[in-house]
């Protein structure tokens, strides 16, 4: 009985993965056709499964107002979900939004933290955000930010804000 439950669980994961892959690809095709509403509809399904790439793209769609009204608060919500899973693009965008007070209060510590994490993961655009944020920090704030950068991955990106 235990084996049957394990096999059923694996099959469910595989089927859900196939649905998500189809929605992702179909969303991309819709996006290329500039059918942003369809792209958002399909990518939201992917994001709602907890997929960090889907959550990140939803953040981008809200930030740019493609297929949905532009809404920085909603954008940052999606970026936070993806960033909390270690998604580097979302981390970079989250750093940018904290640095520029888009959807949130300007927060140079958080801008430094998220852009540093993204830069460490290879996001080149995050380096400028990190460096600009660093210039605004006091020594005490910089020490706090460095500690958060160190601890955040150890906590699996939970409570990094």
Residue pairs with C-beta under 8 A, 6 or more apart in sequence:
16 49
19 45
20 45
20 46
20 49
20 51
20 54
23 42
23 43
23 45
23 46
24 42
24 43
24 46
24 51
24 53
24 54
26 38
26 42
27 38
27 39
27 40
27 41
27 42
27 43
27 46
27 57
28 39
30 36
30 38
30 39
30 42
31 39
31 66
36 61
36 66
36 67
36 68
37 67
37 68
38 67
39 61
39 66
39 67
40 58
40 61
40 66
40 67
40 68
41 67
43 54
43 57
43 58
43 61
44 54
44 58
45 54
46 53
46 54
46 57
47 54
47 55
47 57
47 58
47 78
47 81
48 54
50 85
52 81
52 82
52 85
52 86
52 87
52 90
53 82
53 87
55 78
55 79
55 81
55 82
55 85
55 87
55 90
56 78
56 79
56 82
56 87
56 89
56 90
56 93
58 78
59 75
59 76
59 77
59 78
59 79
59 82
59 90
59 93
60 66
60 75
60 93
61 67
61 68
62 68
62 70
62 71
62 72
62 74
62 75
62 78
63 70
63 72
63 75
63 93
63 97
63 102
64 70
65 71
68 74
71 103
72 97
72 102
72 103
72 104
73 103
73 104
74 103
75 97
75 102
75 103
76 94
76 97
76 102
76 103
76 104
78 90
79 90
79 93
79 94
79 97
80 90
80 94
80 161
81 90
82 89
82 90
83 90
83 91
83 94
83 114
83 117
83 157
83 160
84 157
84 158
84 160
85 157
86 121
86 153
86 156
86 157
88 117
88 118
88 121
88 122
88 123
88 126
89 118
89 123
91 114
91 115
91 117
91 118
91 121
91 123
91 126
92 114
92 115
92 118
92 119
92 123
92 125
92 126
92 129
94 110
94 114
95 110
95 111
95 112
95 113
95 114
95 115
95 116
95 118
95 126
95 129
95 130
95 133
96 102
96 111
96 115
96 129
97 103
97 104
98 104
98 106
98 107
98 108
98 110
98 111
98 114
98 133
99 106
99 108
99 111
99 115
99 129
99 132
99 133
100 106
108 133
108 136
108 137
108 141
109 133
109 137
109 141
109 144
109 145
109 148
110 161
111 129
111 130
111 132
111 133
112 130
112 133
112 134
112 137
112 142
112 145
112 149
113 145
113 148
113 149
113 152
113 160
114 126
114 160
115 126
115 127
115 129
115 130
115 133
116 126
116 130
116 145
116 149
117 149
117 152
117 153
117 157
117 160
118 126
119 126
119 127
119 130
120 149
133 145
134 142
134 145
137 145
148 160
152 160
